[in-house]
């Protein structure tokens, strides 16, 4: 079970990244407007989403680009694997396997959210 983070650079990084998030809001109007620019193109996604395909998705060209964009804006302790996990957690990618009862629910929410974003 996790406890308090005692690694000083990680604590400092969290504070730094929170400040950088505020800058993103000032620049883009919202965090969503920035992060949802990193929806991967269809050709980057597997044609069939099963457990084997998901095992290969911890780092993608889009997560590499997102991590680099954050680093370029002064973020720290964020690499492509962390960026991909973030993309999963907020629904930028839907990695529920085909046949999972949550997959269509998440996909419907994703599509609804994408339709709300300014073009």
C-alpha positions in Angstrom: 0.0 0.0 0.0 1.3 3.4 -0.9 2.4 5.9 1.7 3.6 9.4 1.8 6.1 10.3 -0.9 9.4 11.1 0.8 11.5 11.4 -2.3 12.2 15.2 -2.3 12.7 15.6 -6.1 9.3 13.9 -6.7 7.6 16.2 -4.2 9.3 19.2 -5.8 8.3 17.9 -9.2 4.6 17.6 -8.1 4.6 21.3 -7.0 6.4 22.3 -10.3 4.0 20.4 -12.5 1.0 21.9 -10.7 2.4 25.3 -11.5 3.0 24.3 -15.1 -0.6 23.0 -15.3 -1.8 26.5 -14.3 0.3 27.9 -17.1 -1.4 25.4 -19.6 -4.8 26.6 -18.4 -3.8 30.2 -19.0 -2.4 29.4 -22.5 -5.1 27.0 -23.7 -8.1 27.9 -21.6 -8.3 24.5 -20.0 -6.2 21.4 -19.5 -8.6 19.5 -21.7 -7.9 21.8 -24.7 -4.2 21.0 -24.4 -4.3 17.3 -23.6 -7.0 16.2 -26.0 -4.9 17.4 -28.9 -3.0 14.2 -28.3 -5.7 11.7 -29.4 -3.7 9.2 -31.4 -4.4 8.8 -35.1 -6.3 5.6 -36.0 -3.2 4.1 -37.7 -1.4 4.2 -34.4 -4.1 2.1 -32.7 -4.3 -1.7 -33.0 -7.0 -3.0 -35.4 -8.1 -5.5 -32.7 -7.8 -4.5 -29.1 -7.1 -7.6 -27.1 -4.8 -8.3 -24.2 -1.8 -9.0 -26.4 -2.3 -5.6 -28.2 -2.7 -3.7 -24.9 0.6 -5.2 -23.7 2.4 -3.4 -26.5 0.8 0.0 -25.8 2.8 1.3 -22.8 4.6 3.8 -25.0 3.4 5.1 -28.4 4.4 7.9 -30.8 1.6 10.1 -29.4 2.6 9.5 -25.8 6.2 10.3 -26.7 5.0 13.6 -28.3 2.9 14.4 -25.3 5.7 13.7 -22.8 8.1 15.9 -24.9 5.5 18.7 -25.1 5.2 18.7 -21.3 9.0 18.6 -20.8 9.3 21.5 -23.2 6.9 23.4 -21.0 9.0 22.7 -17.9 7.2 19.6 -16.5 9.4 16.9 -14.8 9.1 13.2 -14.0 6.9 12.7 -17.0 7.9 10.2 -19.7 6.1 8.5 -22.5 4.9 5.6 -20.3 3.4 8.0 -17.7 1.9 10.0 -20.5 0.2 6.9 -21.9 -1.1 5.9 -18.5 -2.6 9.4 -18.2 -4.1 9.1 -21.7 -5.8 5.9 -20.6 -7.0 7.3 -17.3 -8.7 10.4 -18.8 -10.2 8.5 -21.8 -8.0 9.9 -24.5 -7.5 6.3 -25.4 -10.0 3.5 -24.7 -8.0 0.4 -23.9 -10.9 -1.7 -22.6 -10.6 -4.9 -24.6 -13.2 -5.8 -27.2 -16.0 -7.6 -25.4 -15.5 -5.8 -22.1 -18.9 -4.3 -21.1 -17.2 -1.0 -20.2 -15.7 -0.5 -23.6 -18.8 0.9 -25.3 -19.7 3.1 -22.3 -16.2 4.6 -22.3 -16.3 5.0 -26.1 -19.6 6.8 -25.9 -18.3 9.2 -23.3 -15.1 9.8 -25.3 -17.1 10.6 -28.4 -19.4 12.9 -26.5 -16.4 14.7 -25.0 -14.6 15.0 -28.3 -17.7 16.6 -29.9 -17.6 19.3 -27.2 -14.0 20.4 -27.9 -13.4 23.4 -30.0 -12.0 22.6 -33.4 
